[in-house]
Amino acid sequence: MSEVTITRAVRMPDPFRIERFLSNPKLGPRLLFFSGGSALNSVSQSLKRYTHNSIHLVTPFDSGGSSQGLRVAFDMPAIGDLRSRLMALADETVLGHPDIFRLFTHRFAKSAQPADLGAELDSMIAGAHPLMDAIEQPMRTLIQNQLGTFRSARPESFDLRGASIGNLILAGGYLNQNQQLEPIIFLVSKLVGVQGTVRAVTDDNLHLGADLESGETVIGQHLLTGKEYPPPASPIRDFFLNRGLEGLEPATSEFPERNHNLLQSADLICYAPGSFYTSLIANLLPAGVGRSIGARTVPKVYVPSLGADPETGAMSLPDKVDTLLTYLRRDAGADCPVGRLLNLVIVDAGVPDDELTEIGARGITVLKLDLVSKKSAPYYDPVPLCEALVSLT
C-alpha cells in the first residue's frame, strides 16, 4: 500500500465546509482532542452542531476536588473530567434522554447532613427518587445497579456532600467491570447519547509529578494547577507520571491500542486549550502517544489557552510550543521533524506579532483569527474556534 500526501489551499473560515457540516453533523469530521478539565467543554458543546464524530482523549490523573475522594476510596483513576466531557457532548434533544442527563449532572447538597444524603442515595437506588423515577426502563435498572455497587463498596468515611451523581455512577460501573474504565464510559455514552467519542488517554491509576527548577519535587495535580493550593513558586523543569501521591515513584504507562486506532482514524489532531501541563502535556506522557501522532499526515493544531495559567508562569507562547514539541519527541524520537508533530498554531488576533514570528521560524504556520467576542472575553468564543477547526479538515 502506498501513502500519498495531498495538500490544498484553505480558506479560513471555509463557509462551504462549515455549511456542509452544519447541514449533516452525523457525517462531520473526526477531530481528535488531547485535553482535560473544563476548558474545552463549551467548545465541545458547540462542536456538536458541526460533527458527531469528534474524539476526546482525556487525562485521568486529576487528584483534586470530588474525583480525589473516589480515588482514595477505591484506588481508581480520576473520572470527574471524563464525566464532564461526556455531559458536554450529550445529545441535548429529547432523543438524548434529558432525564438521564439531569441525574448525571445532579450534585448532593454541600450543606446537608450525612444521614440525609445517605437516605437520598438509598432512594435513588430504590428507584423512588424523582430524578430516578423519571428514567425509563431498562436504563433505570442499569443506573441503579451502578449506584448500588458504589454504595456497597463505599467506605464509611466517604463524604457524600457535594458529590456528583454522575461520578458515583461511573465509580460503581468501574467497580462492576473489574476496575476497567472503558466499559462504563461506553455504557454512559449510550445512555446520554454522546455525540462523539470520549476515552481516558490511559486506564492506569497514576498521578502527576513535577521537578521544579528550584530542585523541589511536587507530586499531585492538585498542587500544580493553582486552584485548590497556591501554584508552585518555581517553574516546572520536568513533568512525569508517578505511582502514587506519597513519595517519589516514577511510573510508565502505555497508550492503549484502542486509542491508537482512534488517533489513526482522525482527520485533525488538536492540542487543546486548558492547563498547559496537567490538561495537555499529561495526555502526551503515556508511551506510544508521540509515535502515533508522528505517524499521521493530518493537520496537527495547537490552540493555546488564553489568560494567565498558573502552571506556566512567565512562559511565552514560543516557550510553550517548544515544550510541547519536547514532550512529543520524547516518544516520537529526538530527530522527528517538527512537521510530523505540529503544523499549525491558531491564535486570537490580539496575540503580539513578535511571538508569532518566532513560532513561524520553527517551520510552523500561525493562523491569527478573531476568536474572542465581547460575549466570550477573555476566553475563546466557541463558534469561530469550531469553524476554524472544521475548516482545516
DRENDO-1510 file (C-alpha; in Angstrom, 1 decimal, always signed):
<recs>
REC; n; res; u; v; w
REC; 1; MET; +0.0; +0.0; +0.0 .
REC; 2; SER; +1.3; +3.4; -0.9 .
REC; 3; GLU; +0.8; +6.6; +1.0 .
REC; 4; VAL; +0.1; +9.9; -0.8 .
REC; 5; THR; +0.2; +13.3; +0.9 .
REC; 6; ILE; -2.2; +15.8; -0.7 .
REC; 7; THR; -2.1; +19.5; +0.1 .
REC; 8; ARG; -4.9; +22.0; -0.5 .
REC; 9; ALA; -5.5; +25.7; -0.1 .
REC; 10; VAL; -7.7; +26.5; +2.8 .
REC; 11; ARG; -10.0; +29.5; +3.2 .
REC; 12; MET; -10.3; +30.5; +6.8 .
REC; 13; PRO; -13.0; +30.1; +7.8 .
REC; 14; ASP; -14.3; +28.0; +4.9 .
REC; 15; PRO; -18.1; +28.8; +4.5 .
REC; 16; PHE; -18.6; +25.8; +2.2 .
REC; 17; ARG; -17.3; +23.2; +4.7 .
REC; 18; ILE; -19.0; +24.9; +7.6 .
REC; 19; GLU; -22.4; +24.8; +5.9 .
REC; 20; ARG; -21.9; +21.2; +4.8 .
REC; 21; PHE; -21.1; +20.1; +8.3 .
REC; 22; LEU; -23.9; +22.1; +9.9 .
REC; 23; SER; -26.4; +20.5; +7.5 .
REC; 24; ASN; -25.3; +17.0; +8.4 .
REC; 25; PRO; -23.2; +16.7; +11.6 .
REC; 26; LYS; -23.5; +12.9; +11.6 .
REC; 27; LEU; -21.1; +13.0; +8.7 .
REC; 28; GLY; -18.8; +15.6; +10.3 .
REC; 29; PRO; -15.1; +15.3; +10.6 .
REC; 30; ARG; -13.2; +13.3; +13.1 .
REC; 31; LEU; -11.4; +16.0; +15.2 .
REC; 32; LEU; -9.3; +14.5; +17.9 .
REC; 33; PHE; -8.6; +16.5; +21.1 .
REC; 34; PHE; -6.0; +15.9; +23.7 .
REC; 35; SER; -7.5; +17.7; +26.7 .
REC; 36; GLY; -8.7; +17.6; +30.3 .
REC; 37; GLY; -10.5; +19.7; +32.8 .
REC; 38; SER; -13.4; +22.0; +31.8 .
REC; 39; ALA; -11.6; +24.4; +29.5 .
REC; 40; LEU; -12.8; +22.6; +26.3 .
REC; 41; ASN; -16.4; +21.9; +27.5 .
REC; 42; SER; -18.1; +24.9; +26.0 .
REC; 43; VAL; -16.2; +24.3; +22.7 .
REC; 44; SER; -17.4; +20.6; +22.9 .
REC; 45; GLN; -21.0; +21.7; +23.3 .
REC; 46; SER; -20.8; +24.0; +20.3 .
REC; 47; LEU; -18.9; +21.4; +18.2 .
REC; 48; LYS; -22.0; +19.1; +18.2 .
REC; 49; ARG; -23.5; +21.4; +15.7 .
REC; 50; TYR; -20.7; +20.6; +13.2 .
REC; 51; THR; -19.8; +17.0; +13.9 .
REC; 52; HIS; -20.9; +14.0; +15.9 .
REC; 53; ASN; -17.6; +12.3; +15.3 .
REC; 54; SER; -15.2; +14.2; +17.5 .
REC; 55; ILE; -12.8; +12.2; +19.6 .
REC; 56; HIS; -11.7; +13.3; +23.1 .
REC; 57; LEU; -8.8; +11.8; +24.9 .
REC; 58; VAL; -9.0; +13.0; +28.5 .
REC; 59; THR; -6.5; +12.8; +31.3 .
REC; 60; PRO; -7.5; +10.6; +34.2 .
REC; 61; PHE; -4.7; +11.9; +36.6 .
REC; 62; ASP; -6.7; +14.6; +38.5 .
REC; 63; SER; -6.0; +14.5; +42.2 .
REC; 64; GLY; -8.3; +17.3; +43.5 .
REC; 65; GLY; -11.9; +18.0; +44.0 .
REC; 66; SER; -14.5; +15.3; +44.2 .
REC; 67; SER; -12.5; +13.0; +42.0 .
REC; 68; GLN; -9.9; +12.6; +44.6 .
REC; 69; GLY; -12.4; +11.3; +47.2 .
REC; 70; LEU; -13.3; +8.5; +44.9 .
REC; 71; ARG; -9.6; +7.8; +44.0 .
REC; 72; VAL; -8.8; +7.5; +47.7 .
REC; 73; ALA; -11.8; +5.3; +48.4 .
REC; 74; PHE; -11.5; +2.9; +45.5 .
REC; 75; ASP; -7.9; +3.2; +44.3 .
REC; 76; MET; -9.1; +4.2; +40.8 .
REC; 77; PRO; -8.2; +6.8; +38.1 .
REC; 78; ALA; -9.9; +10.2; +38.2 .
REC; 79; ILE; -13.3; +10.3; +36.4 .
REC; 80; GLY; -14.5; +13.9; +37.0 .
REC; 81; ASP; -13.1; +15.3; +33.8 .
REC; 82; LEU; -14.4; +12.3; +31.8 .
REC; 83; ARG; -17.9; +12.7; +33.2 .
REC; 84; SER; -17.9; +16.5; +32.5 .
REC; 85; ARG; -16.8; +15.9; +28.8 .
REC; 86; LEU; -19.4; +13.1; +28.4 .
REC; 87; MET; -22.1; +15.6; +29.6 .
REC; 88; ALA; -20.8; +18.4; +27.3 .
REC; 89; LEU; -21.2; +16.0; +24.3 .
REC; 90; ALA; -24.5; +14.6; +25.4 .
REC; 91; ASP; -27.5; +14.8; +23.0 .
REC; 92; GLU; -29.5; +17.8; +24.3 .
REC; 93; THR; -32.6; +16.9; +22.3 .
REC; 94; VAL; -35.4; +14.7; +23.6 .
REC; 95; LEU; -33.7; +11.8; +21.8 .
REC; 96; GLY; -30.8; +12.1; +24.1 .
REC; 97; HIS; -32.7; +11.2; +27.3 .
REC; 98; PRO; -32.6; +14.5; +29.2 .
REC; 99; ASP; -33.8; +12.8; +32.3 .
REC; 100; ILE; -30.6; +10.8; +32.5 .
REC; 101; PHE; -28.6; +14.0; +31.8 .
REC; 102; ARG; -30.3; +15.7; +34.8 .
REC; 103; LEU; -29.4; +12.8; +37.0 .
REC; 104; PHE; -25.8; +12.7; +35.9 .
REC; 105; THR; -25.4; +16.5; +36.5 .
REC; 106; HIS; -27.1; +16.5; +39.9 .
REC; 107; ARG; -24.9; +17.0; +42.9 .
REC; 108; PHE; -25.7; +16.3; +46.6 .
REC; 109; ALA; -26.1; +19.4; +48.7 .
REC; 110; LYS; -22.9; +20.6; +50.4 .
REC; 111; SER; -24.7; +21.7; +53.5 .
REC; 112; ALA; -26.8; +18.6; +54.1 .
REC; 113; GLN; -26.4; +16.2; +56.9 .
REC; 114; PRO; -24.6; +12.9; +56.1 .
REC; 115; ALA; -27.6; +10.8; +57.2 .
REC; 116; ASP; -29.9; +12.8; +54.9 .
REC; 117; LEU; -27.6; +12.3; +51.9 .
REC; 118; GLY; -27.3; +8.6; +52.7 .
REC; 119; ALA; -31.1; +8.4; +52.6 .
REC; 120; GLU; -31.2; +10.3; +49.3 .
REC; 121; LEU; -28.8; +7.9; +47.8 .
REC; 122; ASP; -30.9; +5.0; +49.1 .
REC; 123; SER; -34.0; +6.4; +47.5 .
REC; 124; MET; -32.1; +6.7; +44.1 .
REC; 125; ILE; -31.0; +3.1; +44.3 .
REC; 126; ALA; -34.6; +2.0; +45.2 .
REC; 127; GLY; -36.0; +4.0; +42.3 .
REC; 128; ALA; -38.1; +6.2; +44.5 .
REC; 129; HIS; -36.1; +9.5; +44.0 .
REC; 130; PRO; -37.8; +11.8; +41.4 .
REC; 131; LEU; -34.7; +12.0; +39.3 .
REC; 132; MET; -34.5; +8.2; +39.1 .
REC; 133; ASP; -38.2; +7.7; +38.7 .
REC; 134; ALA; -38.3; +9.8; +35.6 .
REC; 135; ILE; -35.9; +7.5; +33.8 .
REC; 136; GLU; -37.4; +4.7; +31.7 .
REC; 137; GLN; -36.6; +1.1; +31.9 .
REC; 138; PRO; -34.2; -0.7; +31.3 .
REC; 139; MET; -31.9; +2.2; +31.6 .
REC; 140; ARG; -33.1; +2.9; +35.2 .
REC; 141; THR; -32.1; -0.6; +36.3 .
REC; 142; LEU; -28.7; -0.2; +34.7 .
REC; 143; ILE; -28.1; +3.0; +36.6 .
REC; 144; GLN; -29.5; +1.7; +39.9 .
REC; 145; ASN; -27.1; -1.3; +39.6 .
REC; 146; GLN; -24.0; +1.0; +39.3 .
REC; 147; LEU; -25.1; +3.2; +42.3 .
REC; 148; GLY; -25.8; +0.0; +44.3 .
REC; 149; THR; -22.3; -1.2; +43.7 .
REC; 150; PHE; -20.9; +2.1; +44.8 .
REC; 151; ARG; -23.0; +2.1; +48.0 .
REC; 152; SER; -21.9; -1.5; +48.8 .
REC; 153; ALA; -18.2; -0.6; +48.4 .
REC; 154; ARG; -18.4; +2.9; +49.9 .
REC; 155; PRO; -16.2; +3.3; +52.9 .
REC; 156; GLU; -18.0; +4.7; +56.0 .
REC; 157; SER; -15.7; +7.8; +55.9 .
REC; 158; PHE; -16.7; +8.7; +52.3 .
REC; 159; ASP; -18.3; +12.1; +52.3 .
REC; 160; LEU; -21.3; +12.5; +50.0 .
REC; 161; ARG; -21.6; +16.3; +50.5 .
REC; 162; GLY; -21.2; +18.0; +47.1 .
REC; 163; ALA; -20.7; +14.6; +45.3 .
REC; 164; SER; -21.6; +14.4; +41.6 .
REC; 165; ILE; -24.1; +11.6; +41.0 .
REC; 166; GLY; -22.5; +11.1; +37.6 .
REC; 167; ASN; -19.2; +10.4; +39.3 .
REC; 168; LEU; -20.7; +7.9; +41.7 .
REC; 169; ILE; -22.4; +6.1; +38.8 .
REC; 170; LEU; -19.1; +5.9; +36.9 .
REC; 171; ALA; -17.3; +4.7; +40.1 .
REC; 172; GLY; -19.9; +2.0; +40.6 .
REC; 173; GLY; -19.5; +0.9; +36.9 .
REC; 174; TYR; -15.7; +0.9; +37.2 .
REC; 175; LEU; -16.0; -1.5; +40.2 .
REC; 176; ASN; -18.7; -3.5; +38.4 .
REC; 177; GLN; -16.4; -4.0; +35.4 .
REC; 178; ASN; -13.4; -5.4; +37.1 .
REC; 179; GLN; -11.8; -2.0; +37.6 .
REC; 180; GLN; -11.9; -1.0; +33.9 .
REC; 181; LEU; -13.0; +2.4; +32.7 .
REC; 182; GLU; -13.8; +1.6; +29.1 .
REC; 183; PRO; -17.0; -0.5; +29.6 .
REC; 184; ILE; -18.7; +2.1; +31.9 .
REC; 185; ILE; -17.7; +5.0; +29.7 .
REC; 186; PHE; -19.2; +3.2; +26.7 .
REC; 187; LEU; -22.4; +2.5; +28.7 .
REC; 188; VAL; -22.8; +6.1; +29.8 .
REC; 189; SER; -22.1; +7.3; +26.3 .
REC; 190; LYS; -25.0; +5.3; +25.1 .
REC; 191; LEU; -27.3; +6.3; +27.9 .
REC; 192; VAL; -26.9; +10.0; +27.3 .
REC; 193; GLY; -26.4; +9.8; +23.5 .
REC; 194; VAL; -22.9; +11.2; +23.5 .
REC; 195; GLN; -22.3; +12.8; +20.1 .
REC; 196; GLY; -18.7; +11.9; +19.8 .
REC; 197; THR; -16.2; +9.6; +21.5 .
REC; 198; VAL; -14.8; +10.1; +24.9 .
REC; 199; ARG; -11.9; +8.0; +26.3 .
REC; 200; ALA; -9.4; +8.1; +29.0 .
REC; 201; VAL; -5.9; +8.5; +27.4 .
REC; 202; THR; -4.9; +5.5; +29.6 .
REC; 203; ASP; -6.7; +3.4; +32.2 .
REC; 204; ASP; -3.7; +3.4; +34.5 .
REC; 205; ASN; -4.2; +4.7; +38.0 .
REC; 206; LEU; -1.4; +7.2; +38.2 .
REC; 207; HIS; -0.6; +10.7; +39.4 .
REC; 208; LEU; +1.3; +13.7; +38.0 .
REC; 209; GLY; +4.7; +14.8; +39.3 .
REC; 210; ALA; +6.9; +17.8; +38.5 .
REC; 211; ASP; +10.5; +18.6; +39.2 .
REC; 212; LEU; +10.9; +22.3; +39.7 .
REC; 213; GLU; +13.8; +24.5; +38.7 .
REC; 214; SER; +14.3; +25.2; +42.4 .
REC; 215; GLY; +15.2; +21.5; +43.0 .
REC; 216; GLU; +11.8; +20.7; +44.7 .
REC; 217; THR; +9.6; +17.9; +43.5 .
REC; 218; VAL; +5.8; +18.2; +43.6 .
REC; 219; ILE; +3.5; +15.2; +43.4 .
REC; 220; GLY; -0.2; +15.6; +42.6 .
REC; 221; GLN; -2.1; +17.5; +40.0 .
REC; 222; HIS; -3.9; +19.5; +42.8 .
REC; 223; LEU; -0.6; +21.1; +43.9 .
REC; 224; LEU; +0.2; +22.3; +40.3 .
REC; 225; THR; -2.9; +24.0; +39.0 .
REC; 226; GLY; -3.1; +26.9; +41.4 .
REC; 227; LYS; -6.8; +26.3; +42.0 .
REC; 228; GLU; -7.0; +24.5; +45.4 .
REC; 229; TYR; -3.5; +25.3; +46.5 .
REC; 230; PRO; -1.0; +28.1; +45.6 .
REC; 231; PRO; +0.8; +27.3; +42.4 .
REC; 232; PRO; +4.5; +26.2; +42.5 .
REC; 233; ALA; +6.8; +29.1; +43.3 .
REC; 234; SER; +9.4; +27.9; +40.8 .
REC; 235; PRO; +8.9; +26.9; +37.0 .
REC; 236; ILE; +8.5; +23.3; +36.1 .
REC; 237; ARG; +11.7; +21.7; +34.8 .
REC; 238; ASP; +10.4; +18.2; +34.2 .
REC; 239; PHE; +7.0; +16.6; +34.2 .
REC; 240; PHE; +6.2; +12.9; +34.7 .
REC; 241; LEU; +3.9; +10.2; +35.9 .
REC; 242; ASN; +4.1; +8.9; +39.5 .
REC; 243; ARG; +2.8; +5.7; +41.1 .
REC; 244; GLY; +1.0; +7.5; +44.0 .
REC; 245; LEU; +0.7; +10.7; +45.9 .
REC; 246; GLU; +3.1; +9.6; +48.7 .
REC; 247; GLY; +6.7; +9.7; +47.8 .
REC; 248; LEU; +8.7; +9.8; +44.5 .
REC; 249; GLU; +8.0; +6.7; +42.4 .
REC; 250; PRO; +8.1; +7.5; +38.7 .
REC; 251; ALA; +5.9; +5.2; +36.6 .
REC; 252; THR; +5.3; +4.4; +33.0 .
REC; 253; SER; +2.0; +4.0; +31.1 .
REC; 254; GLU; +1.1; +2.6; +27.6 .
REC; 255; PHE; -1.1; +4.3; +25.1 .
REC; 256; PRO; -3.9; +1.7; +24.6 .
REC; 257; GLU; -4.3; +0.1; +21.2 .
REC; 258; ARG; -7.9; +1.2; +21.0 .
REC; 259; ASN; -6.8; +4.9; +21.4 .
REC; 260; HIS; -4.0; +4.4; +18.9 .
REC; 261; ASN; -6.7; +3.2; +16.4 .
REC; 262; LEU; -8.8; +6.2; +17.1 .
REC; 263; LEU; -5.9; +8.5; +16.5 .
REC; 264; GLN; -5.1; +6.8; +13.2 .
REC; 265; SER; -8.7; +7.5; +12.1 .
REC; 266; ALA; -8.6; +11.2; +13.0 .
REC; 267; ASP; -9.0; +13.9; +10.3 .
REC; 268; LEU; -7.3; +16.5; +12.6 .
REC; 269; ILE; -5.4; +16.4; +15.9 .
REC; 270; CYS; -5.8; +19.3; +18.3 .
REC; 271; TYR; -3.7; +20.1; +21.3 .
REC; 272; ALA; -6.5; +21.8; +23.1 .
REC; 273; PRO; -6.8; +24.8; +25.4 .
REC; 274; GLY; -6.5; +24.1; +29.1 .
REC; 275; SER; -4.0; +24.0; +31.9 .
REC; 276; PHE; -0.8; +23.5; +30.0 .
REC; 277; TYR; +0.9; +20.7; +31.9 .
REC; 278; THR; -1.9; +19.0; +33.8 .
REC; 279; SER; -4.5; +19.1; +31.0 .
REC; 280; LEU; -2.4; +18.9; +27.8 .
REC; 281; ILE; +1.1; +17.6; +28.4 .
REC; 282; ALA; -0.3; +15.0; +30.8 .
REC; 283; ASN; -2.0; +13.3; +27.9 .
REC; 284; LEU; +1.3; +13.1; +26.0 .
REC; 285; LEU; +3.2; +11.2; +28.7 .
REC; 286; PRO; +2.0; +7.6; +28.0 .
REC; 287; ALA; +4.4; +5.7; +25.8 .
REC; 288; GLY; +3.2; +5.5; +22.2 .
REC; 289; VAL; +1.3; +8.8; +22.0 .
REC; 290; GLY; +4.1; +10.7; +20.3 .
REC; 291; ARG; +4.8; +7.9; +17.8 .
REC; 292; SER; +1.1; +7.6; +17.0 .
REC; 293; ILE; +0.9; +11.3; +16.3 .
REC; 294; GLY; +4.0; +11.3; +14.2 .
REC; 295; ALA; +2.7; +8.5; +12.0 .
REC; 296; ARG; -0.3; +10.6; +10.9 .
REC; 297; THR; -0.3; +13.0; +8.0 .
REC; 298; VAL; -3.3; +15.1; +9.1 .
REC; 299; PRO; -3.3; +18.7; +10.4 .
REC; 300; LYS; -1.9; +18.9; +13.9 .
REC; 301; VAL; -3.0; +22.1; +15.6 .
REC; 302; TYR; -2.1; +23.8; +18.9 .
REC; 303; VAL; -4.7; +26.1; +20.3 .
REC; 304; PRO; -3.1; +27.8; +23.3 .
REC; 305; SER; -5.1; +28.9; +26.4 .
REC; 306; LEU; -6.0; +32.5; +26.9 .
REC; 307; GLY; -5.2; +34.4; +30.0 .
REC; 308; ALA; -3.0; +33.5; +32.9 .
REC; 309; ASP; -2.1; +29.9; +33.5 .
REC; 310; PRO; -0.5; +29.3; +37.0 .
REC; 311; GLU; +1.3; +26.2; +35.6 .
REC; 312; THR; +3.3; +28.2; +33.0 .
REC; 313; GLY; +4.1; +31.4; +34.8 .
REC; 314; ALA; +6.2; +33.7; +32.6 .
REC; 315; MET; +6.5; +31.2; +29.7 .
REC; 316; SER; +6.0; +32.8; +26.3 .
REC; 317; LEU; +3.9; +31.2; +23.5 .
REC; 318; PRO; +7.1; +30.1; +21.7 .
REC; 319; ASP; +8.3; +28.5; +25.0 .
REC; 320; LYS; +5.0; +26.6; +25.2 .
REC; 321; VAL; +5.4; +25.4; +21.6 .
REC; 322; ASP; +9.0; +24.2; +22.3 .
REC; 323; THR; +7.9; +22.4; +25.5 .
REC; 324; LEU; +5.0; +20.7; +23.6 .
REC; 325; LEU; +7.5; +19.5; +21.0 .
REC; 326; THR; +9.9; +18.4; +23.6 .
REC; 327; TYR; +7.4; +16.0; +25.2 .
REC; 328; LEU; +6.2; +14.7; +21.9 .
REC; 329; ARG; +9.7; +13.9; +20.8 .
REC; 330; ARG; +10.4; +12.0; +24.0 .
REC; 331; ASP; +8.3; +9.3; +22.5 .
REC; 332; ALA; +8.4; +10.1; +18.7 .
REC; 333; GLY; +12.2; +10.4; +18.7 .
REC; 334; ALA; +14.5; +13.4; +19.1 .
REC; 335; ASP; +15.0; +13.6; +15.3 .
REC; 336; CYS; +11.3; +13.5; +14.5 .
REC; 337; PRO; +10.6; +16.5; +12.2 .
REC; 338; VAL; +8.5; +19.4; +13.6 .
REC; 339; GLY; +6.0; +19.0; +10.7 .
REC; 340; ARG; +5.2; +15.4; +11.8 .
REC; 341; LEU; +4.2; +16.6; +15.3 .
REC; 342; LEU; +2.8; +20.2; +14.9 .
REC; 343; ASN; +1.8; +22.1; +11.7 .
REC; 344; LEU; -0.4; +25.0; +12.9 .
REC; 345; VAL; -0.8; +27.3; +15.9 .
REC; 346; ILE; -4.2; +29.0; +16.0 .
REC; 347; VAL; -4.2; +32.2; +18.0 .
REC; 348; ASP; -6.6; +35.1; +18.6 .
REC; 349; ALA; -5.9; +38.4; +16.7 .
REC; 350; GLY; -4.7; +40.0; +20.0 .
REC; 351; VAL; -1.5; +37.9; +20.3 .
REC; 352; PRO; +1.7; +40.0; +19.8 .
REC; 353; ASP; +3.3; +39.6; +16.3 .
REC; 354; ASP; +6.8; +39.1; +17.7 .
REC; 355; GLU; +5.9; +35.8; +19.4 .
REC; 356; LEU; +4.2; +34.6; +16.2 .
REC; 357; THR; +7.3; +35.4; +14.1 .
REC; 358; GLU; +9.4; +33.3; +16.4 .
REC; 359; ILE; +7.0; +30.4; +16.0 .
REC; 360; GLY; +7.0; +30.7; +12.3 .
REC; 361; ALA; +10.8; +30.5; +12.3 .
REC; 362; ARG; +10.4; +26.9; +13.6 .
REC; 363; GLY; +8.5; +25.9; +10.4 .
REC; 364; ILE; +5.1; +26.1; +12.0 .
REC; 365; THR; +2.2; +28.0; +10.3 .
REC; 366; VAL; +0.4; +30.5; +12.5 .
REC; 367; LEU; -3.2; +31.4; +11.9 .
REC; 368; LYS; -4.3; +34.7; +13.5 .
REC; 369; LEU; -8.1; +34.8; +13.7 .
REC; 370; ASP; -10.8; +36.7; +15.5 .
REC; 371; LEU; -11.6; +34.1; +18.1 .
REC; 372; VAL; -12.7; +36.2; +21.1 .
REC; 373; SER; -16.0; +38.0; +21.1 .
REC; 374; LYS; -17.4; +40.6; +23.5 .
REC; 375; LYS; -19.6; +37.9; +25.0 .
REC; 376; SER; -16.9; +35.3; +25.4 .
REC; 377; ALA; -14.0; +37.5; +26.6 .
REC; 378; PRO; -11.5; +36.8; +28.0 .
REC; 379; TYR; -12.0; +33.2; +26.6 .
REC; 380; TYR; -12.5; +31.8; +23.1 .
REC; 381; ASP; -15.8; +32.2; +21.5 .
REC; 382; PRO; -16.7; +28.5; +20.7 .
REC; 383; VAL; -18.3; +29.3; +17.4 .
REC; 384; PRO; -15.3; +30.8; +15.5 .
REC; 385; LEU; -12.9; +28.3; +17.1 .
REC; 386; CYS; -15.1; +25.4; +16.0 .
REC; 387; GLU; -15.4; +26.9; +12.5 .
REC; 388; ALA; -11.7; +27.3; +12.2 .
REC; 389; LEU; -11.0; +23.7; +13.2 .
REC; 390; VAL; -13.6; +22.1; +10.9 .
REC; 391; SER; -12.3; +24.4; +8.0 .
REC; 392; LEU; -8.9; +22.7; +8.3 .
REC; 393; THR; -10.2; +19.1; +7.7 .
</recs>
